[in-house]
Amino acid sequence: MHIEFRHLRTIKAIHELGGLARAADQLNITQSALSHQIKGLEDQTGVELFVRRSKPLKLSAAGLRLLRLANQILPQVEAAQAEFSALRSGKTGRMHIAIECHACFEWLFPVLEGFRKNWGDVDVDIRPGLAFDALPALQKEEVDLVVSSDPEDIPGITFLHLFDYKAVFVASAQHPLAEKSCIEAEDFLGQTLITYPVDKTRLDIFSQLLIPAGVEPAHVRQVELTAVILLLVASNRGISVLPDWVVREVKYNSDYVTRPLTETGVTRGLYAAIRSEDEEKPFVQELVRLAKSEARKLQV
């Protein structure tokens, strides 16, 4: 026996409308074609599905059994179709985000709060991209967006520029280096450098300044929270290098100062890496728009 969705829709329509003519109109087929469909279904089942010569047309016991099946299955099919339609139109989907920029958690949360209000059907999750290889995970569709400051030429991956920032030196107002107008690589010799708990090759201060200059601080102390880094710096327990927007955003007191790195400064870009095929999805475009909007607030 081969029962199709159209058979279930036919049984349901005839039961609800009480006749072939009205059911045929609703199903957008001719009454003759509907009668032929019913006969074919009865030939398959070997039983009559309707009580003949009844007005309105009524289902037999076997027909009622098919009606129960239709009432169970058709709502699930319609729900799946609606879900697929929403996926095609970009109204729903998945947005799992990996963050390679440790400081970006504080910047991203307001972005996601605004995103959630208009895109509640999109499944959002955040993973610390520093704990795994985020870009290969993006290619494998294990995550859907990577916040990174290191754009690469990767087939199938698009890097969308979000904003630029400067990496700035931060020290206690009482620290001897606070008297300098700008900080050079050799100034880090003999110092305690306070950083996020990230491999040094992924920190701006090392990748952009210290490693190229062959300079190593006397000690590197890793701290999870930006606020704690600033408290330690203000207490003259060490020095740090942070994005300029981070220092402006979480500044709690005036016991520390900021200075540019080198005379020309160290400028970096922050990017949203996505799969190129996802670039036109409306909710992806909206998240990037909100991210850029929030970034503009940080740069004021």
Backbone hydrogen bonds in HBPLUS format (Angstrom, degrees):
<---DONOR---> <-ACCEPTOR-->    atom                        ^
c    i                          cat <-CA-CA->   ^        H-A-AA   ^      H-
h    n   atom  resd res      DA  || num        DHA   H-A  angle D-A-AA Bond
n    s   type  num  typ     dist DA aas  dist angle  dist       angle   num
A0007-HIS N   A0004-GLU O   3.03 MM   3  5.30 130.1  2.29 101.9 114.8     1
A0008-LEU N   A0004-GLU O   3.34 MM   4  6.81 154.6  2.41 148.6 154.5     2
A0009-ARG N   A0005-PHE O   2.93 MM   4  6.26 157.2  1.98 153.4 160.3     3
A0010-THR N   A0006-ARG O   2.92 MM   4  6.04 147.7  2.03 139.0 147.7     4
A0011-ILE N   A0007-HIS O   3.00 MM   4  6.30 165.9  2.02 154.2 156.3     5
A0012-LYS N   A0008-LEU O   3.06 MM   4  6.20 164.0  2.08 148.1 152.5     6
A0013-ALA N   A0009-ARG O   2.91 MM   4  6.02 159.2  1.96 145.5 151.4     7
A0014-ILE N   A0010-THR O   2.98 MM   4  6.16 170.6  1.99 160.1 161.7     8
A0015-HIS N   A0011-ILE O   3.08 MM   4  6.19 160.7  2.12 145.5 151.2     9
A0016-GLU N   A0012-LYS O   3.00 MM   4  6.14 160.9  2.03 149.1 154.3    10
A0017-LEU N   A0013-ALA O   2.87 MM   4  5.91 154.5  1.93 151.0 157.9    11
A0018-GLY N   A0014-ILE O   2.73 MM   4  5.34 139.7  1.89 140.5 148.4    12
A0057-LEU N   A0018-GLY O   3.15 MM  39  5.18 146.6  2.27 129.2 124.0    13
A0023-ALA N   A0019-GLY O   3.24 MM   4  6.26 154.5  2.31 139.2 146.8    14
A0024-ALA N   A0020-LEU O   2.77 MM   4  5.89 157.4  1.82 153.5 159.6    15
A0025-ASP N   A0021-ALA O   3.05 MM   4  6.35 155.0  2.11 146.4 152.8    16
A0026-GLN N   A0022-ARG O   3.04 MM   4  6.32 160.5  2.08 147.3 152.0    17
A0027-LEU N   A0023-ALA O   2.91 MM   4  6.12 156.0  1.97 150.6 157.5    18
A0028-ASN N   A0024-ALA O   2.86 MM   4  5.84 110.6  2.35 136.3 152.6    19
A0029-ILE N   A0024-ALA O   3.04 MM   5  5.22 163.7  2.07 144.3 148.6    20
A0028-ASN N   A0025-ASP O   3.21 MM   3  5.00 149.1  2.31  94.7 103.9    21
A0034-LEU N   A0030-THR O   2.99 MM   4  6.30 150.1  2.09 146.3 155.0    22
A0035-SER N   A0031-GLN O   2.93 MM   4  6.17 158.6  1.97 148.6 153.6    23
A0036-HIS N   A0032-SER O   2.98 MM   4  6.21 158.5  2.03 148.1 154.1    24
A0037-GLN N   A0033-ALA O   2.94 MM   4  6.14 147.6  2.05 138.7 147.6    25
A0038-ILE N   A0034-LEU O   2.98 MM   4  6.29 155.8  2.04 149.8 155.8    26
A0039-LYS N   A0035-SER O   2.96 MM   4  6.23 163.5  1.98 151.6 156.0    27
A0040-GLY N   A0036-HIS O   2.97 MM   4  6.17 158.7  2.02 145.9 151.7    28
A0041-LEU N   A0037-GLN O   2.99 MM   4  6.23 150.6  2.08 143.9 151.8    29
A0042-GLU N   A0038-ILE O   2.86 MM   4  6.15 156.9  1.91 153.4 159.8    30
A0043-ASP N   A0039-LYS O   2.87 MM   4  6.09 149.4  1.96 146.6 155.5    31
A0044-GLN N   A0040-GLY O   3.08 MM   4  6.32 147.1  2.20 138.4 146.7    32
A0045-THR N   A0041-LEU O   2.98 MM   4  6.29 162.8  2.01 151.9 155.7    33
A0046-GLY N   A0042-GLU O   2.75 MM   4  5.62 144.9  1.87 142.2 152.0    34
A0060-SER N   A0049-LEU O   2.89 MM  11  5.13 169.8  1.90 115.7 118.4    35
A0051-VAL N   A0058-LYS O   2.83 MM   7  5.53 162.7  1.86 147.5 152.6    36
A0064-LEU N   A0060-SER O   2.81 MM   4  6.12 152.2  1.89 152.4 159.6    37
A0065-ARG N   A0061-ALA O   3.10 MM   4  6.39 142.6  2.25 138.0 147.7    38
A0066-LEU N   A0062-ALA O   3.16 MM   4  6.58 150.9  2.25 144.6 151.5    39
A0067-LEU N   A0063-GLY O   2.88 MM   4  6.20 145.3  2.00 143.1 154.0    40
A0068-ARG N   A0064-LEU O   2.96 MM   4  6.25 155.2  2.02 147.4 152.2    41
A0069-LEU N   A0065-ARG O   3.19 MM   4  6.46 153.2  2.26 140.1 147.3    42
A0070-ALA N   A0066-LEU O   2.83 MM   4  6.13 153.4  1.90 147.4 155.0    43
A0071-ASN N   A0067-LEU O   2.87 MM   4  6.16 157.5  1.92 153.1 158.5    44
A0072-GLN N   A0068-ARG O   3.10 MM   4  6.32 133.3  2.33 137.8 149.4    45
A0072-GLN N   A0069-LEU O   3.17 MM   3  5.16 132.4  2.41  94.5 107.4    46
A0073-ILE N   A0069-LEU O   2.93 MM   4  6.12 165.2  1.96 156.7 160.2    47
A0074-LEU N   A0070-ALA O   2.93 MM   4  5.51 154.6  1.99 141.8 149.8    48
A0076-GLN N   A0073-ILE O   3.01 MM   3  5.36 120.8  2.37 107.4 122.4    49
A0077-VAL N   A0073-ILE O   2.98 MM   4  6.30 154.7  2.05 154.6 162.8    50
A0078-GLU N   A0074-LEU O   2.86 MM   4  6.08 162.8  1.89 156.3 160.7    51
A0079-ALA N   A0075-PRO O   2.92 MM   4  6.06 151.3  2.00 140.2 148.0    52
A0080-ALA N   A0076-GLN O   2.96 MM   4  6.19 155.3  2.03 144.9 151.3    53
A0081-GLN N   A0077-VAL O   2.90 MM   4  6.16 155.6  1.95 148.5 155.6    54
A0082-ALA N   A0078-GLU O   2.91 MM   4  6.14 155.5  1.97 145.5 152.0    55
A0083-GLU N   A0079-ALA O   2.93 MM   4  6.16 150.6  2.01 142.8 151.2    56
A0084-PHE N   A0080-ALA O   2.87 MM   4  6.14 159.9  1.91 151.2 156.2    57
A0085-SER N   A0081-GLN O   2.87 MM   4  6.06 155.0  1.93 145.8 153.2    58
A0086-ALA N   A0082-ALA O   2.91 MM   4  6.13 152.7  1.99 143.2 150.3    59
A0087-LEU N   A0083-GLU O   2.92 MM   4  6.21 149.7  2.01 145.4 154.0    60
A0088-ARG N   A0084-PHE O   2.90 MM   4  6.18 157.2  1.95 148.5 154.5    61
A0089-SER N   A0085-SER O   2.96 MM   4  6.17 153.0  2.04 145.7 153.1    62
A0090-GLY N   A0086-ALA O   2.99 MM   4  5.97 113.5  2.44 133.3 148.1    63
A0091-LYS N   A0086-ALA O   2.86 MM   5  5.00 142.3  2.01 150.9 153.3    64
A0090-GLY N   A0087-LEU O   3.22 MM   3  5.10 148.6  2.33  95.0 104.3    65
A0123-ASP N   A0093-GLY O   2.95 MM  30  6.33 160.1  1.99 154.3 149.1    66
A0095-MET N   A0123-ASP O   2.71 MM  28  5.85 174.7  1.71 157.6 155.9    67
A0125-ASP N   A0095-MET O   3.20 MM  30  6.58 152.8  2.28 137.8 137.2    68
A0144-ASP N   A0096-HIS O   2.71 MM  48  5.14 166.6  1.72 145.6 150.4    69
A0145-LEU N   A0096-HIS O   3.23 MM  49  6.48 141.1  2.39 152.8 149.3    70
A0097-ILE N   A0125-ASP O   2.76 MM  28  6.07 171.4  1.77 155.6 154.7    71
A0127-ARG N   A0097-ILE O   2.66 MM  30  6.03 156.1  1.72 165.0 170.2    72
A0098-ALA N   A0145-LEU O   2.84 MM  47  6.29 161.5  1.87 159.3 165.3    73
A0147-VAL N   A0098-ALA O   2.83 MM  49  6.31 157.5  1.88 160.8 167.6    74
A0099-ILE N   A0127-ARG O   3.06 MM  28  6.55 147.8  2.17 157.0 166.9    75
A0129-GLY N   A0099-ILE O   2.83 MM  30  4.55 121.9  2.17 106.5 117.6    76
A0100-GLU N   A0147-VAL O   2.81 MM  47  5.83 166.4  1.83 162.2 166.8    77
A0104-CYS N   A0101-CYS O   2.98 MM   3  5.35 152.3  2.06 111.4 120.3    78
A0107-TRP N   A0104-CYS O   3.14 MM   3  4.99 121.3  2.50  92.4 107.4    79
A0108-LEU N   A0104-CYS O   2.79 MM   4  5.89 152.9  1.86 154.9 162.2    80
A0109-PHE N   A0105-PHE O   3.20 MM   4  6.27 154.5  2.27 154.9 157.5    81
A0111-VAL N   A0108-LEU O   2.96 MM   3  5.07 117.9  2.36 101.6 118.1    82
A0112-LEU N   A0108-LEU O   2.96 MM   4  6.29 157.8  2.01 161.1 167.5    83
A0113-GLU N   A0109-PHE O   2.98 MM   4  6.20 149.4  2.08 149.5 158.4    84
A0114-GLY N   A0110-PRO O   3.15 MM   4  6.35 159.6  2.19 144.9 148.7    85
A0115-PHE N   A0111-VAL O   2.96 MM   4  6.19 152.1  2.04 144.6 153.4    86
A0116-ARG N   A0112-LEU O   2.86 MM   4  5.94 157.3  1.92 147.0 151.8    87
A0118-ASN N   A0115-PHE O   3.27 MM   3  5.83 134.8  2.49 111.5 120.7    88
A0119-TRP N   A0115-PHE O   2.98 MM   4  5.94 139.5  2.15 152.5 165.0    89
A0122-VAL N   A0119-TRP O   3.11 MM   3  5.67 167.3  2.13 118.4 122.0    90
A0131-ALA N   A0128-PRO O   3.01 MM   3  5.86 168.8  2.02 125.8 129.4    91
A0132-PHE N   A0129-GLY O   3.44 MM   3  5.65 167.5  2.45 105.1 108.7    92
A0137-ALA N   A0133-ASP O   3.21 MM   4  6.37 150.1  2.31 142.6 151.5    93
A0138-LEU N   A0134-ALA O   2.86 MM   4  6.19 138.1  2.04 145.0 157.5    94
A0138-LEU N   A0135-LEU O   3.07 MM   3  4.89 122.1  2.42  91.8 106.7    95
A0139-GLN N   A0135-LEU O   3.07 MM   4  6.44 154.0  2.14 150.0 155.8    96
A0140-LYS N   A0136-PRO O   3.04 MM   4  6.30 145.5  2.16 142.6 151.9    97
A0142-GLU N   A0137-ALA O   2.84 MM   5  5.08 155.8  1.90 163.5 159.4    98
A0141-GLU N   A0138-LEU O   3.12 MM   3  5.06 160.2  2.16 103.5 108.8    99
A0146-VAL N   A0273-ALA O   2.91 MM 127  4.94 154.3  1.97 138.6 146.8   100
A0273-ALA N   A0146-VAL O   2.77 MM 127  4.94 176.5  1.77 151.1 151.7   101
A0148-SER N   A0271-TYR O   2.95 MM 123  5.30 159.5  2.00 145.5 152.1   102
A0271-TYR N   A0148-SER O   2.72 MM 123  5.30 159.2  1.76 156.0 163.5   103
A0157-ILE N   A0154-ILE O   3.07 MM   3  5.50 159.2  2.11 140.6 138.9   104
A0276-SER N   A0156-GLY O   2.84 MM 120  5.33 169.6  1.85 133.4 136.9   105
A0158-THR N   A0274-ILE O   2.84 MM 116  5.45 164.3  1.86 162.9 167.6   106
A0274-ILE N   A0158-THR O   2.92 MM 116  5.45 161.5  1.96 155.2 160.0   107
A0160-LEU N   A0272-ALA O   2.88 MM 112  5.07 177.3  1.88 139.3 139.8   108
A0272-ALA N   A0160-LEU O   2.84 MM 112  5.07 159.1  1.88 143.4 149.4   109
A0162-LEU N   A0270-LEU O   2.83 MM 108  5.57 164.5  1.85 159.1 157.6   110
A0270-LEU N   A0163-PHE O   2.78 MM 107  5.53 156.0  1.83 165.6 174.0   111
A0165-TYR N   A0268-ARG O   2.80 MM 103  5.45 159.2  1.84 158.3 164.1   112
A0268-ARG N   A0165-TYR O   2.77 MM 103  5.45 168.0  1.79 166.0 170.2   113
A0244-ASP N   A0166-LYS O   2.77 MM  78  5.50 145.2  1.89 158.9 170.6   114
A0167-ALA N   A0266-VAL O   2.94 MM  99  5.66 160.7  1.98 164.6 170.5   115
A0168-VAL N   A0242-LEU O   2.84 MM  74  5.58 174.1  1.84 159.3 157.3   116
A0242-LEU N   A0168-VAL O   3.01 MM  74  5.58 148.1  2.12 156.4 158.0   117
A0169-PHE N   A0259-ARG O   2.83 MM  90  5.04 156.3  1.88 172.0 165.9   118
A0259-ARG N   A0169-PHE O   2.89 MM  90  5.04 148.2  1.99 136.2 144.6   119
A0170-VAL N   A0240-SER O   2.78 MM  70  5.14 160.9  1.81 153.6 149.9   120
A0240-SER N   A0170-VAL O   2.97 MM  70  5.14 158.3  2.02 152.6 155.4   121
A0171-ALA N   A0257-VAL O   3.09 MM  86  5.61 158.1  2.14 153.5 160.3   122
A0257-VAL N   A0171-ALA O   2.75 MM  86  5.61 157.5  1.80 165.9 172.8   123
A0175-HIS N   A0172-SER O   2.99 MM   3  5.14 162.2  2.02 108.4 114.2   124
A0173-ALA N   A0255-ASP O   2.92 MM  82  5.54 160.5  1.96 131.6 129.8   125
A0178-ALA N   A0175-HIS O   2.89 MM   3  5.41 155.0  1.96 116.7 125.0   126
A0179-GLU N   A0176-PRO O   3.27 MM   3  6.00 168.3  2.28 117.4 120.8   127
A0180-LYS N   A0177-LEU O   3.12 MM   3  5.52 160.2  2.16 111.1 117.0   128
A0183-ILE N   A0260-PRO O   2.96 MM  77  6.31 162.5  1.99 159.3 165.0   129
A0262-THR N   A0183-ILE O   2.71 MM  79  5.31 153.0  1.78 137.6 146.6   130
A0187-ASP N   A0184-GLU O   3.05 MM   3  5.52 148.9  2.15 111.6 120.9   131
A0188-PHE N   A0185-ALA O   3.11 MM   3  5.90 168.5  2.12 123.1 126.7   132
A0189-LEU N   A0186-GLU O   3.20 MM   3  5.57 164.6  2.23 110.9 115.6   133
A0191-GLN N   A0188-PHE O   3.16 MM   3  5.35 160.4  2.20 129.9 128.1   134
A0218-ALA N   A0191-GLN O   2.99 MM  27  5.27 122.4  2.33 131.9 147.0   135
A0219-HIS N   A0191-GLN O   3.23 MM  28  6.53 155.8  2.29 149.4 145.6   136
A0239-ILE N   A0192-THR O   2.87 MM  47  6.23 163.6  1.89 168.8 173.7   137
A0193-LEU N   A0219-HIS O   2.80 MM  26  6.19 162.5  1.83 163.2 160.3   138
A0221-ARG N   A0193-LEU O   2.83 MM  28  6.10 159.4  1.88 146.6 153.6   139
A0194-ILE N   A0239-ILE O   2.72 MM  45  5.91 171.8  1.73 171.5 174.4   140
A0195-THR N   A0221-ARG O   2.88 MM  26  6.24 155.9  1.93 152.8 160.8   141
A0223-VAL N   A0195-THR O   2.75 MM  28  6.06 160.8  1.79 164.0 170.4   142
A0198-VAL N   A0196-TYR O   2.75 MM   2  5.53 132.4  1.97 112.6  97.0   143
A0202-ARG N   A0199-ASP O   2.85 MM   3  5.65 163.3  1.88 128.1 133.8   144
A0203-LEU N   A0200-LYS O   3.10 MM   3  5.19 166.8  2.12 112.0 113.1   145
A0206-PHE N   A0203-LEU O   3.13 MM   3  5.58 127.2  2.42 109.3 121.5   146
A0207-SER N   A0203-LEU O   2.91 MM   4  6.08 171.9  1.91 171.7 169.1   147
A0208-GLN N   A0204-ASP O   2.82 MM   4  5.41 160.3  1.86 146.7 151.9   148
A0210-LEU N   A0205-ILE O   2.93 MM   5  6.24 175.0  1.94 156.6 157.7   149
A0211-ILE N   A0206-PHE O   2.91 MM   5  5.24 159.8  1.95 134.7 140.8   150
A0213-ALA N   A0209-LEU O   3.19 MM   4  6.24 143.2  2.33 139.8 149.9   151
A0214-GLY N   A0210-LEU O   2.87 MM   4  5.93 111.7  2.34 140.6 158.4   152
A0215-VAL N   A0210-LEU O   2.96 MM   5  4.96 164.6  1.99 144.4 144.9   153
A0214-GLY N   A0211-ILE O   3.06 MM   3  4.95 150.2  2.15 100.4 109.8   154
A0229-ILE N   A0225-LEU O   3.06 MM   4  6.41 155.4  2.12 148.2 155.4   155
A0230-LEU N   A0226-THR O   3.00 MM   4  6.33 160.8  2.03 157.8 161.8   156
A0231-LEU N   A0227-ALA O   3.01 MM   4  6.24 148.1  2.11 140.2 149.3   157
A0232-LEU N   A0228-VAL O   2.93 MM   4  6.15 159.5  1.97 152.9 157.5   158
A0233-VAL N   A0229-ILE O   2.95 MM   4  6.19 157.3  2.00 148.6 155.4   159
A0234-ALA N   A0230-LEU O   2.85 MM   4  5.97 163.0  1.88 145.8 150.8   160
A0235-SER N   A0231-LEU O   3.02 MM   4  6.19 135.4  2.23 135.9 147.4   161
A0237-ARG N   A0232-LEU O   2.91 MM   5  5.28 166.9  1.93 157.4 155.8   162
A0236-ASN N   A0233-VAL O   2.85 MM   3  5.01 156.7  1.91 111.6 116.0   163
A0246-VAL N   A0243-PRO O   3.07 MM   3  5.36 128.4  2.35 104.3 117.5   164
A0247-VAL N   A0243-PRO O   3.33 MM   4  6.74 158.5  2.38 156.2 160.7   165
A0248-ARG N   A0244-ASP O   3.15 MM   4  6.43 161.2  2.18 150.0 155.1   166
A0249-GLU N   A0245-TRP O   2.94 MM   4  5.98 150.5  2.03 141.0 149.2   167
A0250-VAL N   A0246-VAL O   3.07 MM   4  6.20 158.3  2.12 155.6 158.7   168
A0278-ASP N   A0275-ARG O   2.82 MM   3  5.46 156.2  1.88 121.7 129.5   169
A0279-GLU N   A0276-SER O   3.24 MM   3  5.38 165.1  2.26 108.4 113.0   170
A0281-LYS N   A0278-ASP O   3.05 MM   3  5.46 162.3  2.09 115.8 121.5   171
A0284-VAL N   A0281-LYS O   3.08 MM   3  5.33 127.9  2.36 105.4 119.2   172
A0285-GLN N   A0281-LYS O   3.04 MM   4  6.33 163.7  2.06 160.9 165.7   173
A0286-GLU N   A0282-PRO O   2.92 MM   4  6.14 151.9  1.99 147.3 155.4   174
A0287-LEU N   A0283-PHE O   3.07 MM   4  6.15 155.3  2.13 135.9 141.7   175
A0288-VAL N   A0284-VAL O   3.09 MM   4  6.34 163.8  2.12 152.7 156.5   176
A0289-ARG N   A0285-GLN O   2.94 MM   4  6.13 153.7  2.01 143.1 151.0   177
A0290-LEU N   A0286-GLU O   2.91 MM   4  6.15 162.3  1.94 152.4 156.3   178
A0291-ALA N   A0287-LEU O   2.91 MM   4  6.10 152.8  1.98 145.3 153.4   179
A0292-LYS N   A0288-VAL O   2.98 MM   4  6.21 158.3  2.03 150.3 154.9   180
A0293-SER N   A0289-ARG O   2.97 MM   4  6.19 154.0  2.04 146.1 153.9   181
A0294-GLU N   A0290-LEU O   2.88 MM   4  6.10 161.0  1.92 151.2 155.5   182
A0295-ALA N   A0291-ALA O   2.97 MM   4  6.12 148.6  2.07 140.7 149.8   183
A0296-ARG N   A0292-LYS O   3.04 MM   4  6.33 147.4  2.15 144.3 151.6   184
A0297-LYS N   A0294-GLU O   3.16 MM   3  5.24 124.9  2.48  95.9 109.4   185
A0298-LEU N   A0294-GLU O   3.26 MM   4  6.63 147.1  2.37 142.7 151.3   186
A0298-LEU N   A0295-ALA O   3.08 MM   3  5.09 119.2  2.46  94.9 109.9   187
A0299-GLN N   A0295-ALA O   3.15 MM   4  6.44 135.2  2.36 144.3 156.0   188
A0300-VAL N   A0297-LYS O   3.41 MM   3  5.55 165.1  2.43 103.7 108.0   189
